[in-house]
Amino acid sequence: MAGSSEEGQVIGCHSVDAWTQQLEKGNESKKLIVVDFTASWCGPCRFIAPFLAELAKKFTNVIFLKVDVDELQSVAQDWAVEAMPTFVFVKEGTIIDKVVGAKKEELQQKLEKHVATASA
């Protein structure tokens, strides 16, 4: 059963409904959510995708979501995404941080910082 409840993976949201469901689930569980706004034609997005998958395996208490900006344009607009990749950190419905660009170190540092804060 390949569902979105599996731990340690990046969950692709391919509809606005799926996106809303995942956000609500994350907010209810009070888990940190990291959203990867990406595009199939974006080189840096493809470059960082395996790294994000590794982070998802390492930080199993964090929900990792992936949104293709061409597929869900309304979501990208709602979240004011202007460059790909953009990683948005969400906690209980609030944007708490953001990384714009395929910056591995910055992404990992912010993730570790917010995970530490979340479990404190």
C-alpha positions in Angstrom: 0.0 0.0 0.0 1.9 3.1 -1.2 0.2 5.9 0.7 1.2 9.3 2.0 1.6 7.9 5.5 5.0 6.3 4.8 7.8 7.7 6.8 11.0 9.0 5.3 9.8 10.1 1.9 9.0 13.2 0.0 5.2 13.3 -0.7 4.3 14.7 -4.1 1.1 16.8 -4.1 -0.5 16.6 -7.5 -3.8 18.3 -6.8 -5.0 21.2 -4.6 -7.0 18.8 -2.6 -4.0 16.6 -1.9 -2.0 19.7 -1.0 -4.7 20.9 1.4 -5.1 17.5 3.0 -1.3 17.1 3.6 -1.1 20.6 5.1 -4.0 20.0 7.4 -2.6 16.7 8.5 0.7 18.3 9.3 -0.9 21.2 11.2 -3.0 18.8 13.3 0.0 16.6 14.2 2.0 19.8 14.9 4.9 18.5 12.9 7.3 20.6 11.0 6.4 20.7 7.3 9.0 21.4 4.6 7.6 22.2 1.2 9.7 21.9 -1.9 8.3 24.2 -4.7 9.8 22.7 -7.8 9.5 22.4 -11.6 10.3 19.6 -14.0 12.3 21.9 -16.2 14.4 23.3 -13.4 18.0 22.0 -13.3 18.8 23.1 -9.7 15.5 21.4 -8.6 16.6 18.1 -10.1 20.1 18.6 -8.6 18.7 19.0 -5.0 15.9 16.3 -5.2 18.1 13.4 -4.1 19.5 15.5 -1.2 16.0 16.3 -0.1 15.1 12.6 -0.2 18.1 11.8 2.0 16.9 14.5 4.5 13.4 13.0 4.5 14.9 9.6 5.5 17.0 11.2 8.2 14.3 13.4 9.7 11.3 11.1 9.9 9.4 13.4 12.3 9.3 16.1 9.6 6.7 16.0 6.7 8.3 16.7 3.3 6.0 17.8 0.5 6.8 18.5 -3.1 4.7 20.8 -5.3 5.3 21.3 -9.0 4.6 25.0 -9.7 3.4 24.2 -13.2 1.0 21.6 -11.9 -0.4 23.6 -9.0 0.0 27.2 -10.2 -2.6 28.5 -7.8 -0.7 27.1 -4.8 2.6 28.6 -6.0 0.9 32.0 -6.4 -0.8 31.7 -3.0 2.6 31.1 -1.4 4.3 33.9 -3.4 6.9 31.5 -5.0 9.0 33.4 -7.5 12.0 31.1 -7.9 12.7 27.4 -8.0 13.5 25.6 -6.0 11.9 27.3 -3.0 11.7 25.5 0.3 9.1 26.7 2.8 9.1 25.7 6.4 5.7 25.6 8.0 4.7 25.0 11.6 1.1 24.8 12.7 -0.1 26.7 9.6 2.5 29.5 9.8 5.5 30.0 7.5 8.5 30.1 9.8 11.4 30.1 7.3 12.3 29.8 3.7 15.3 28.8 1.5 15.4 30.0 -2.1 17.7 28.1 -4.4 19.4 24.7 -4.3 21.4 25.5 -1.2 22.2 22.2 0.5 24.0 23.6 3.5 21.4 26.3 4.3 18.5 23.8 3.8 20.1 21.3 6.2 21.0 24.0 8.8 17.5 25.5 8.9 16.0 22.0 9.0 18.2 21.1 12.0 17.4 24.4 13.7 13.6 24.0 13.4 13.6 20.3 14.3 15.6 21.2 17.5 13.1 24.0 18.3 10.1 21.8 17.5 11.2 19.0 19.9 12.4 21.4 22.7 
